[in-house]
Amino acid sequence: MGTVKTFVVRQFDESLHPLCSALASLGYKAVPAKNKQEVFDYLQRRFPACAIVLQTSDEETVEILREMRRMGSAAPAFVVAAHPSPAVRAEALKSAAVMIAEETDTAAANAIHAGLERRERARPPASPRGEALKVFFGLNPEMHEIQALVARIGRSDFPLLIQGETGTGKEVLARQVHEHSTRASKVFLKLNCAALPSELVESELFGYDRGAFTGAFQRKAGLFELADGGTVLLDEIGDMDYKLQAKLLHVLQDQEFWRIGGKESIRVDVRVIATTHRPLETMIVEGGFRQDLYYRLSVLSVRMPPLRERRDEILPLADYLLRKHETPANPAPPLTRELLAALQSYHWPGNIRELENIVRRFLVLRDPDLIVRELQARVGSAPPRVAPPSESTLAVLDQVARTKEKAETEAILAALEAARWNRKRAAAALRVDYKVLLYKMKKLAIQPSSPNFSLVPAKDSVPE
């Protein structure tokens, strides 16, 4: 039956849902949607195995298909209509939706099942699991260290802050951390804080109740509510409005929030991963980012190095991206020695994203000499020079680092004392990996106050 086993069904008849029963008899899980907003909510949850079945009015069918196309949804859509209008047919064609014109619900379910089977047989074989890991963390020592942290960070529920230039693969790392976590079977939702006005960012994160503002005709669930049990990625957190940062801090502290216009609090269990290309420490000094939010987000922190610091990965990445984007109808032409040299010597200010754009351009133009000339012309344009920070800025940043270390030390000491210095219990209370706690204790020089207490594992006086 393939990987798609869950269907979201939007029907005229909301009480009987006969098509749901017919699909269930074939072994599928059929989830009814009461209205089109519920369909959109399911799509926003990014279920890894989900298809949409529409058996509703022509107008609503067109609207849902258009919205699915706008969202870039990969969920297959099936439209059940014995006599669809020209508008439905045209939109289904644009959206690659499968038209089902069967008389009974059982026949429709069988037709949907057959269409899904055809889709699965036509799907190209998936890449072996771990290929992306080898590509993105293959040769560079610093990236090897980051890769070694993925599983350990994944086991923790603490927030994670990933910093690095645009296009370095921060979102790739965030998704890998989620896949290595206990939340891997739950949803992973992303919001780009830089792409929307602050008012929309707030409604996307927290949702709103009906009547909260003009145009709020019905309740909308926000990302935190939809991602309960899973992970939320806040991309470009440095662009979040300062006032909204306070509301986010409250969610991180209490796992509780209110919808806009809501009258009751909502409790959730969500892990937050934040990424940014901005220097948050400098923004704290300048008043653009909350210091307390920075401490909360950076309990676990990773810096993604730019591609120019990972030159041993440039050519393997180029080869991987060529294989990713080539097709049987358009196979990748060979990379000449001159093109390989140009790729290796270029400084890549746009990092992996820029490299991928160059690869796509090469696949279209199929002229290695042209790409070489373009890269050589860019080599002369050095990256913009950044003025060194002033002594006062350095002093403030040093104070920020010291304050962060003090806060970490106090939190670890409190957990250790509550656990009577049983480090495994303290690690569990802090919700971090045991080895991470030992690393932090060593880094912060945390030792028990009793002179008779030993931290040697084999002779630990408290059983672990």
C-alpha positions in Angstrom: 0.0 0.0 0.0 3.0 2.3 0.1 3.8 4.9 2.7 0.6 6.9 2.5 -1.9 5.4 4.9 -3.8 8.4 6.3 -6.4 10.2 4.3 -8.1 13.5 5.2 -11.6 13.4 3.8 -13.7 16.5 3.2 -17.3 15.5 2.3 -20.7 17.0 1.9 -22.2 14.7 4.5 -20.4 15.4 7.8 -22.4 12.9 9.9 -22.2 9.7 8.0 -18.8 9.9 6.2 -19.5 6.9 4.0 -16.3 7.4 2.0 -14.3 7.3 5.2 -15.8 3.9 6.1 -15.1 2.6 2.6 -11.4 3.7 2.8 -11.1 2.2 6.3 -12.3 -1.1 4.9 -9.3 -1.1 2.6 -6.9 -0.6 5.5 -6.5 3.2 5.4 -7.0 5.6 8.3 -9.6 8.1 7.1 -9.8 11.3 9.1 -12.8 13.5 8.4 -12.5 17.3 8.0 -15.5 19.3 9.1 -14.6 22.3 6.9 -11.9 23.6 4.6 -10.0 25.2 7.5 -9.5 21.8 9.1 -8.1 20.6 5.7 -5.6 23.4 5.8 -4.8 22.7 9.5 -3.9 19.1 8.6 -1.7 20.2 5.7 0.1 22.7 8.0 0.9 19.8 10.4 3.1 18.4 7.6 2.0 14.8 8.1 4.7 12.6 6.5 2.0 10.3 5.2 -1.2 12.1 4.2 -3.5 12.4 1.2 -6.5 14.7 0.7 -9.9 13.4 -0.7 -12.4 16.1 -1.7 -16.1 15.3 -2.2 -17.5 18.8 -1.7 -18.8 21.8 -3.6 -17.1 22.9 -6.8 -16.2 26.2 -5.3 -14.7 24.8 -2.1 -12.8 22.1 -4.1 -11.2 24.8 -6.3 -10.3 26.9 -3.2 -8.7 24.0 -1.4 -6.7 22.9 -4.4 -5.5 26.4 -5.0 -4.4 26.7 -1.4 -2.6 23.4 -1.5 -0.7 24.6 -4.6 0.1 27.9 -2.9 1.4 26.0 0.2 3.5 23.7 -1.9 1.8 20.7 -0.4 3.2 17.3 -1.5 0.1 15.5 -0.3 -1.7 13.7 -3.2 -5.2 15.1 -3.9 -8.2 13.0 -5.1 -11.3 14.8 -6.3 -14.5 12.7 -6.2 -17.1 14.2 -8.5 -19.4 12.5 -11.0 -20.0 15.7 -12.9 -17.2 18.2 -12.1 -17.4 21.7 -13.4 -14.8 23.0 -15.9 -13.3 25.1 -13.1 -12.7 22.0 -11.0 -11.2 20.1 -14.0 -8.9 23.0 -14.8 -7.7 23.4 -11.2 -7.3 19.6 -10.8 -5.1 19.6 -13.8 -2.9 22.5 -12.5 -2.6 20.8 -9.1 -2.0 17.3 -10.5 -5.0 16.1 -8.6 -6.6 12.7 -9.5 -10.2 12.9 -10.7 -12.5 10.1 -9.5 -16.0 9.8 -11.1 -17.5 6.8 -9.5 -21.1 6.1 -8.6 -20.7 4.6 -5.1 -18.4 5.3 -2.2 -17.0 1.8 -2.3 -16.2 2.2 -6.0 -14.6 5.6 -5.3 -12.5 4.1 -2.5 -11.3 1.4 -4.8 -10.4 3.9 -7.5 -8.5 6.1 -4.9 -6.7 3.0 -3.8 -5.7 2.1 -7.4 -4.6 5.7 -8.1 -2.5 5.6 -5.0 -0.9 2.3 -6.0 0.0 3.8 -9.4 1.5 6.8 -7.8 3.6 4.7 -5.5 4.9 2.5 -8.3 5.8 5.6 -10.3 7.7 7.1 -7.4 11.5 6.9 -7.9 13.4 4.8 -5.3 14.3 6.7 -2.2 17.9 7.5 -1.4 19.5 5.3 1.3 19.0 6.7 4.8 22.1 8.5 5.8 23.2 9.7 2.4 22.4 13.3 3.3 24.3 12.9 6.5 27.4 11.7 4.6 27.1 14.6 2.2 26.5 17.4 4.6 28.9 16.0 7.3 31.3 14.1 5.2 34.9 15.4 5.2 35.3 18.5 7.3 36.5 17.9 10.9 34.3 20.7 12.4 31.3 19.2 10.7 32.2 15.8 12.0 32.1 17.3 15.5 28.6 18.7 14.8 27.4 15.4 13.5 28.6 13.6 16.6 26.5 16.0 18.7 23.3 15.4 16.7 22.1 12.2 18.4 23.0 13.6 21.9 21.3 16.9 21.3 18.3 15.0 19.8 17.8 13.1 23.0 17.4 16.4 24.9 14.2 18.5 25.0 16.1 21.7 25.7 15.8 24.5 23.1 18.5 24.6 20.5 20.1 27.7 18.8 21.8 27.2 15.5 23.8 30.1 14.3 25.5 30.6 11.0 25.5 32.5 7.7 22.6 32.2 5.3 22.7 29.0 3.2 25.0 27.0 5.5 22.5 24.2 6.1 21.0 25.3 9.5 17.5 24.0 8.6 19.1 20.7 7.5 20.8 20.3 10.9 17.5 21.2 12.7 15.6 18.5 10.8 18.3 15.9 11.6 18.2 16.8 15.3 14.4 16.2 15.1 14.8 12.9 13.3 17.2 11.7 16.0 14.9 12.8 18.8 12.1 11.0 20.7 9.8 13.3 18.8 10.8 11.9 15.4 7.3 10.4 14.8 5.6 13.7 15.6 5.4 16.8 13.4 8.2 19.2 12.5 6.8 22.7 11.7 8.8 25.7 10.5 8.1 29.4 10.6 10.3 32.0 8.9 10.2 35.0 11.3 11.8 37.3 8.6 9.2 36.5 5.9 6.1 37.8 7.7 5.1 41.0 9.5 5.2 40.7 13.3 1.3 40.5 13.5 1.2 37.6 11.2 4.1 35.9 13.0 2.2 36.1 16.2 -1.0 34.6 14.7 0.9 31.9 13.0 2.7 30.9 16.2 -0.2 31.2 18.7 -3.3 31.1 16.6 -6.5 33.2 17.3 -10.0 32.8 18.4 -13.1 33.8 16.4 -13.7 37.5 16.6 -10.2 38.3 17.9 -9.9 40.9 15.2 -11.5 42.0 12.0 -11.5 39.1 9.6 -11.1 36.4 12.3 -14.3 34.6 11.3 -13.3 31.3 12.9 -10.7 29.9 15.3 -7.3 29.2 13.9 -4.8 26.9 15.6 -1.2 28.2 15.7 2.0 26.3 15.1 2.6 25.6 18.8 -0.8 24.0 19.1 -0.4 22.0 15.9 3.1 20.8 16.9 2.1 19.5 20.3 4.5 16.7 21.0 6.7 17.6 18.1 9.2 20.3 17.1 8.9 23.9 16.0 11.7 25.5 14.0 11.8 29.3 14.3 13.9 30.3 11.3 15.7 33.7 11.6 14.7 34.3 15.2 16.8 37.5 15.2 14.2 39.1 13.0 11.4 38.5 15.5 9.7 41.6 16.9 11.1 42.6 20.4 7.6 42.6 22.0 6.8 39.2 20.6 10.0 37.8 22.0 8.5 38.2 25.5 5.5 36.0 24.6 7.9 33.4 23.1 9.9 33.4 26.3 6.8 32.6 28.3 6.1 29.6 26.1 9.7 28.3 26.5 9.5 28.7 30.3 6.0 27.4 31.0 5.0 25.5 27.8 1.8 27.5 28.0 0.3 30.3 25.9 -3.0 32.0 24.9 -4.4 32.4 21.4 -4.9 35.9 20.3 -8.3 36.9 21.7 -8.4 33.7 23.7 -9.8 33.4 27.2 -8.0 30.4 28.4 -4.4 29.1 28.4 -3.3 26.2 26.3 -0.6 23.8 27.5 1.7 22.1 25.0 4.8 19.9 24.8 6.9 21.4 22.1 10.6 21.6 21.5 11.9 24.8 20.0 14.8 25.0 17.6 15.8 28.5 16.5 18.2 29.6 13.7 19.7 32.9 12.9 22.4 34.5 10.7 22.4 37.6 12.9 24.9 38.2 15.8 22.4 37.9 18.7 25.1 38.9 21.3 25.6 42.2 19.5 21.8 42.7 19.1 21.5 42.3 22.9 24.0 45.1 23.4 22.1 47.3 20.9 18.7 46.5 22.4 17.3 44.4 19.5 17.1 41.1 21.2 16.1 40.0 24.7 18.9 38.8 26.9 16.7 36.4 28.9 15.4 34.9 25.7 18.9 34.4 24.4 19.9 32.5 27.5 16.8 30.3 27.3 17.4 29.5 23.6 21.1 28.9 23.8 21.2 26.2 26.5 22.3 24.1 23.5 24.0 26.1 20.7 25.7 25.1 17.5 27.6 27.2 14.9 27.4 26.1 11.3 30.6 27.1 9.6 30.4 28.8 6.2 31.3 26.8 3.1 34.6 28.7 2.6 35.7 27.1 5.9 34.7 23.7 4.6 36.5 23.6 1.3 37.1 19.9 1.5 33.3 19.5 1.2 32.7 21.8 -1.9 33.3 19.2 -4.6 31.4 16.3 -2.9 28.5 18.7 -2.3 28.6 19.8 -6.0 28.5 16.2 -7.0 25.6 15.4 -4.7 23.6 18.4 -5.9 24.2 17.4 -9.5 22.8 13.9 -8.8 19.9 15.5 -6.9 18.8 17.7 -9.7 19.6 15.7 -12.8 16.9 13.7 -14.6 16.9 10.9 -17.1 15.9 13.4 -19.7 18.6 15.9 -18.6 21.6 14.0 -17.2 24.4 16.1 -15.7 27.3 16.9 -18.2 30.8 16.1 -16.9 32.6 18.6 -14.7 35.8 19.7 -16.4 39.0 20.2 -14.6 38.7 24.0 -15.0 35.2 24.0 -13.5 36.3 21.9 -10.6 39.1 24.3 -9.9 36.8 27.3 -10.1 34.3 25.7 -7.7 37.1 25.0 -5.3 38.6 28.5 -5.4 35.4 30.6 -5.2 34.6 32.1 -1.7 30.9 31.2 -1.8 29.3 34.1 0.1 25.9 32.4 -0.4 27.2 29.1 0.9 25.4 25.8 0.0 22.4 27.7 -1.4 24.6 29.6 -3.9 26.4 26.4 -4.8 23.0 24.7 -5.5 22.0 27.6 -7.7 25.2 27.3 -9.7 24.6 23.6 -10.2 21.1 24.2 -11.4 22.4 26.9 -13.8 25.0 24.5 -15.1 22.4 21.8 -15.7 20.3 24.2 -17.8 23.2 26.0 -19.7 25.4 22.8 -20.0 28.4 25.1 -20.7 31.2 24.6 -18.1 33.4 27.3 -19.6 30.6 29.9 -19.1 30.2 28.9 -15.5 34.0 29.1 -15.0 34.0 32.7 -16.4 31.1 33.7 -14.1 32.8 32.3 -11.0 36.2 33.9 -11.9 34.4 37.2 -12.3 33.0 36.9 -8.9 36.2 35.8 -7.2 37.5 39.4 -7.5 34.6 40.7 -5.4 35.9 39.9 -1.9 33.3 39.5 0.9 32.5 42.9 2.6 34.9 43.9 5.3 33.4 44.1 8.8 34.7 46.7 11.2 36.2 45.1 14.4 34.0 45.5 17.5 34.9 48.3 19.9 36.4 47.7 23.3 33.1 48.7 25.0 31.2 46.1 22.8 33.7 43.4 23.6 33.4 44.2 27.3 29.6 43.8 27.1 29.8 40.6 25.1 32.3 39.3 27.7 29.8 40.2 30.4 27.0 38.4 28.5 29.1 35.2 28.3 30.0 35.4 32.0 26.3 35.9 32.9 25.3 32.9 30.7 28.0 30.7 32.4 26.8 31.8 35.8 23.2 30.9 35.0 24.2 27.5 33.7 26.3 26.9 36.8 23.5 27.8 39.1 21.0 25.6 37.2 23.3 22.6 37.2 24.3 23.0 40.9 20.6 23.2 41.9 19.8 20.0 40.0 22.8 18.2 41.5 22.0 19.3 45.0 18.4 18.3 44.6 19.6 14.8 43.4 22.2 14.6 46.2 24.9 14.8 43.6 23.6 11.8 41.7 24.6 12.9 38.2 22.3 10.6 36.2 19.3 11.8 38.2 20.4 15.4 37.8 20.8 14.9 34.1 17.3 13.5 33.9 15.9 16.4 35.9 17.7 18.9 33.5 16.5 16.8 30.5 20.0 16.6 29.0 22.1 13.6 28.1 24.3 12.3 30.9 27.5 13.0 28.9 26.4 16.5 28.2 26.1 17.1 31.9 29.6 15.7 32.6 31.0 17.9 29.8 29.3 21.0 31.3 30.5 20.2 34.8 34.0 19.9 33.5 33.8 23.1 31.5 32.3 25.1 34.4 34.6 23.4 37.0 31.6 22.2 39.0 32.7 20.1 42.0 30.8 18.9 45.1 31.3 21.0 48.2 32.1 18.0 50.4 35.8 17.1 50.5 35.0 13.5 51.1 32.9 13.1 47.8 34.5 11.7 44.7 33.4 12.1 41.1 35.4 9.2 39.8 32.7 7.0 38.1 34.0 3.7 39.5 34.0 4.9 43.1 31.0 7.3 43.0 29.6 7.2 46.6 26.1 7.6 45.3 24.8 4.7 43.1 23.9 5.8 39.6 
